[in-house]
Amino acid sequence: MRILHTMLRVVNLDASIAYYSDVLGMKLLRRTDYPEGKFTLAFLGYTGEAEGAVIELTHNWGVTQYEIGTAFGHVAIEVDNAYEACEKIKQRGGKVVREAGPMQHGSTILAFVEDPDGYKIELIQTR
């Protein structure tokens, strides 16, 4: 068994695809419209779906707002250097909501960024 994807519902699919590709550096792997169901699915990742887990963005046509809820935490992405990643994300127009630094009560270097729909993405430094 393995994790295939994490699904996030998004209001503006084009803005979300731009964020995950232009700001976070993922590739759009596939995008499919389902006119009968009135929704579109887009899959993005750093590798192909056969090699690793990806993000599925679900856009339900006509929906203009979602409540993220208190159960959702974040999506985590491994980075070589969290400080540099934050700078690049800011240069690309992304929003850093917690600058890179050691985690509270630990030594792992991490940061948090936020996508256009308010989902939190944790950047975890591996070096």
Secondary structure, 3 states (H helix, E strand, C coil): CCCCEEEEECCCHHHHHHHHHHHCCCEEEEEEEECCCCEEEEEEECCCCCCCCEEEEEEECCCCCCCCCCCCCCEEEEECCHHHHHHHHHHCCCEEEEEEEECCCCCCEEEEEECCCCCEEEEEECC
